[in-house]
Amino acid sequence: MFVGAACSRADCPKRAVTSLGERDFCFDHFCICCYELLERGHRGADLSNSVEELSAELSALDELARRALEVSFSRLTLNNLDRARLLDILLWAGELTSMFYQRRTAAPALERLEAGTGARNTKSAQPTRLSSGYNTR
């Protein structure tokens, strides 16, 4: 907990409950920041990132989830809507973490395939052509 620290958002007089990155946030601004980061991560989940970028994204999602858990287990008085927001943040961070983790572990194999070292039989890699719903192969 950040006793006495103020929220780092401009013109917010509320007390900070946690930090994310280098900034301290009150509960509402923490949730807003989390949703902004999750939305950006969701949009970027389909882009081809390097292994380093995927690792950085995984690290950011891990911090976000840890801070959400920290807030949920704190002595802060939370109503059901606040708890639901934190649970939504945790679940969404978990979903993105799974997607990024799968991409990170698949990235070396994909790089080998793109380089041609993993493709031994290119004929079997050809897509099956369908005509009238039936396999013509």
C-alpha positions as CSV (number, residue, x, y, z in Angstrom):
1,M,0.0,0.0,0.0
2,F,1.1,3.5,-0.6
3,V,0.2,5.4,2.5
4,G,0.1,9.1,1.8
5,A,1.0,8.8,-1.9
6,A,-1.3,10.6,-4.3
7,C,-2.5,9.3,-7.6
8,S,-0.2,10.2,-10.4
9,R,-3.0,11.2,-12.8
10,A,-3.4,14.9,-13.2
11,D,-5.9,16.6,-10.9
12,C,-6.8,13.4,-9.0
13,P,-6.9,14.0,-5.3
14,K,-7.4,10.3,-4.4
15,R,-4.8,8.3,-2.5
16,A,-2.8,5.8,-4.5
17,V,-3.5,2.1,-3.8
18,T,-0.8,0.6,-6.1
19,S,1.7,1.3,-8.7
20,L,2.1,0.1,-12.3
21,G,5.3,0.7,-14.0
22,E,6.7,3.9,-12.6
23,R,3.4,5.5,-11.6
24,D,1.1,5.4,-8.6
25,F,-2.6,5.0,-9.1
26,C,-5.9,5.3,-7.2
27,F,-8.2,2.4,-7.7
28,D,-10.2,3.9,-10.6
29,H,-7.2,5.1,-12.5
30,F,-5.5,1.8,-11.9
31,C,-8.4,0.0,-13.5
32,I,-8.5,2.4,-16.4
33,C,-4.8,2.0,-17.0
34,C,-5.1,-1.8,-16.9
35,Y,-7.9,-1.8,-19.4
36,E,-5.9,0.5,-21.7
37,L,-2.9,-1.9,-21.5
38,L,-5.0,-4.9,-22.0
39,E,-6.8,-3.4,-25.0
40,R,-3.4,-2.5,-26.6
41,G,-2.1,-6.0,-25.9
42,H,-5.3,-7.5,-27.4
43,R,-4.9,-5.5,-30.6
44,G,-1.2,-6.4,-30.8
45,A,-1.8,-10.1,-30.1
46,D,-2.2,-10.9,-33.8
47,L,0.9,-9.0,-34.9
48,S,4.1,-10.8,-35.6
49,N,6.4,-9.7,-32.7
50,S,9.9,-10.8,-32.0
51,V,10.7,-13.1,-29.1
52,E,12.0,-10.1,-27.1
53,E,8.8,-8.1,-27.7
54,L,6.7,-11.1,-26.7
55,S,8.8,-11.5,-23.5
56,A,8.4,-7.9,-22.7
57,E,4.6,-8.1,-23.2
58,L,4.5,-11.2,-20.9
59,S,6.4,-9.3,-18.3
60,A,4.0,-6.4,-18.4
61,L,1.0,-8.6,-18.2
62,D,2.5,-10.4,-15.2
63,E,3.1,-7.1,-13.4
64,L,-0.5,-6.0,-14.2
65,A,-2.0,-9.3,-12.8
66,R,0.2,-9.2,-9.7
67,R,-0.8,-5.6,-9.0
68,A,-4.5,-6.5,-9.5
69,L,-4.1,-9.3,-7.0
70,E,-2.3,-7.0,-4.6
71,V,-5.2,-4.6,-4.7
72,S,-7.8,-7.4,-4.3
73,F,-6.0,-8.8,-1.2
74,S,-5.3,-5.4,0.4
75,R,-7.3,-3.8,3.2
76,L,-9.0,-1.6,0.7
77,T,-12.8,-1.7,1.0
78,L,-14.1,-3.0,-2.3
79,N,-17.7,-3.4,-3.4
80,N,-18.9,-6.1,-5.8
81,L,-18.4,-4.0,-8.9
82,D,-14.8,-3.2,-7.8
83,R,-14.1,-6.9,-7.3
84,A,-15.6,-7.8,-10.6
85,R,-13.4,-5.2,-12.4
86,L,-10.3,-6.8,-10.8
87,L,-11.4,-10.3,-11.7
88,D,-12.1,-9.2,-15.3
89,I,-8.6,-7.6,-15.4
90,L,-7.0,-10.9,-14.1
91,L,-9.0,-13.1,-16.5
92,W,-8.2,-10.9,-19.5
93,A,-4.5,-10.7,-18.5
94,G,-4.5,-14.5,-18.2
95,E,-6.0,-15.0,-21.6
96,L,-3.5,-12.7,-23.2
97,T,-0.6,-14.3,-21.3
98,S,-1.7,-17.7,-22.7
99,M,-1.8,-16.3,-26.2
100,F,1.6,-14.6,-26.0
101,Y,3.2,-17.6,-24.3
102,Q,2.0,-19.9,-27.1
103,R,3.3,-17.5,-29.7
104,R,6.7,-17.2,-27.8
105,T,7.1,-21.0,-27.7
106,A,6.0,-21.4,-31.3
107,A,8.2,-18.6,-32.6
108,P,11.5,-20.5,-32.9
109,A,9.7,-23.3,-34.8
110,L,8.1,-20.8,-37.1
111,E,11.4,-19.1,-37.8
112,R,12.9,-22.5,-38.8
113,L,10.0,-23.1,-41.1
114,E,10.4,-19.7,-42.7
115,A,14.1,-20.3,-43.2
116,G,13.4,-23.6,-44.9
117,T,15.1,-25.9,-42.4
118,G,11.9,-27.4,-41.0
119,A,10.1,-27.9,-44.3
120,R,11.3,-31.3,-45.6
121,N,8.3,-32.2,-47.8
122,T,6.9,-29.1,-49.4
123,K,4.4,-31.2,-51.4
124,S,2.6,-32.3,-48.2
125,A,2.4,-28.7,-47.1
126,Q,0.2,-27.8,-50.1
127,P,-3.4,-27.0,-49.1
128,T,-6.0,-29.5,-50.1
129,R,-8.2,-28.1,-52.9
130,L,-12.0,-28.6,-52.4
131,S,-14.5,-28.7,-55.2
132,S,-18.2,-28.8,-54.4
133,G,-17.4,-29.7,-50.8
134,Y,-15.5,-32.9,-51.7
135,N,-11.8,-33.6,-51.4
136,T,-10.4,-33.9,-54.9
137,R,-7.0,-35.3,-53.9
